Amino acid sequence: MTEEKQITYISKNRRMQVFFAIWFGQLMSLIGSSLTGFALGVWVYQRTGSVTQLALISVSTVLPKILISPFAGAFVDRWNRRQAMLFGDTGAGLVTLAIAILFFVGKLEIWQIYLGTAVSSICSSFQWPAYLAATTQLVPKQHLSRASGLIHLSESIAQLTSPILAGVLVTTIQIQGVFLLDFITFLFALITLLFVKFPEHRTKADNQEKSSLLREILQGWTYIKTRPGLLGLTLLVAATNSLGGIVEVLATPLILSFASPAALGTVLSIGGSGMLVGSLLMSTWGGSQHLMRNVFCFLLLSGLSILSVGLKADTSLVALSAFLFFLSLPITNTSIDVIFQKKVVPDIQGRVFALMGMITESCIPVSYLLAGPLADRVFEPLLAPNGALAGNVGQLIGIGKGRGIALMFIIIGALTMAIAIIAYQYPRLRLVEKELPDAIADPATKNHHESFSE
């Protein structure tokens, strides 16, 4: 091995070690945050008995992130990636500490929880695009699928384990113990970021006068808009997210219309295991090298899974559909993340990732708000015993409580599949990997004397 190859090899290993250290720290922090989120939800519901008050926690988590993301992305591109992640983790940790102190002194109010979750959401809007952009810097291009799979794996682990752990911890160490545990995980993530070294993030603007924040945000939007493949992919995600938001809200009432709460828990656990399996597949296998093929195929599987849930009031069918649906999520999302990581210039990845997140998530609160009225006032009456569709559609999928929601699932599943098929007909999107050149080089092929920032 020549001296140059040896130095490059060491540099590549060093980058991967940094990535794994960051990933593990963020995994611990994510689990801690999920535990606190579950515990706070239980506390709010037990204190108020209001589903609306509980739902407002979700709104205060989603909405601020959507609103602040474009500005956060611009700052992420101005700052060192580690600085942006430190800002996000520190802010979220301080929020947890503040809520814990208020709880300990008996001064915690519901509105303070809304405010705290909103601030944590804003911090997350800095942390997430910085995390993805840092991954692009650290991981060789050919391993980005596996790295993104690991990131989604951490989400799957948190989603699968947190409800079980939180349920046990709330009854053993009480909610204050959960707060303390969450703060410890934030400290762990913070210390990890402080002790690792990132490659220096230099932009073309480093030696030029900084442009206005609004202009930098518009540059991110222009980058997406002038590349039809990336714009099409963003709109595809937004469309499927809007349908997925309705499914998320209505899954629980649909299952409870014919099954027990214990069966619901079993179905959710099976769904979570599907997400875990999908994430493990991507973190080890990496998926097909044709990433858009992953996207189209697994969107079709998602749609078919949603549609199947509505066909029959059968717990086994719903459990299988949940497993396949959640299996497809990390594979689809990882493939989309990697396409953007490869096709977007590193200098503006923070802005582009943040804008994409804002566009694709902005429809979700609308879906949350529409799901209930559509189910209660439109579809459920249609399949009531004397409903307008009871004599035809009702003969196929059943009538009574929950069957209107089942019809919604059939329609949403069919729409998801139709969207995937229609999107496939658009060549700029279907061929985005071939037509749009990669905007990043393999970190291992860059100048091996590239320095790491303290």
Secondary structure, 3 states (H helix, E strand, C coil): CCHHHHHHHHHHHHHHHHHHHHHHHHHHHHHHHHHHHHHHHHHHHHHHCCHHHHHHHHHHHHHHHHHHHHHHHHHHHHCCHHHHHHHHHHHHHHHHHHHHHHHHCCCCCHHHHHHHHHHHHHHHHHHHHHHHHHHHHHCCHHHHHHHHHHHHHHHHHHHHHHHHHHHHHHHHCHHHHHHHHHHHHHHHHHHHHHHCCEECCCCHHHHCCCCCHHHHHHHHHHHHHCCHHHHHHHHHHHHHHHHHHHHHHHHHHHHHCCCCHHHHHHHHHHHHHHHHHHHHHHHHCCCCCCHHHHHHHHHHHHHHHHHHHHHCCCHHHHHHHHHHHHHHHHHHHHHHHHHHHHHCCHHHHHHHHHHHHHHHHCCHHHHHHHHHHHHHHHHHHHCCCCCCCCCCHHHHHCCCCCHHHHHHHHHHHHHHHHHHHHHHCCHHHHCHHHHCCCCCCCHHHCCCCCCEEC
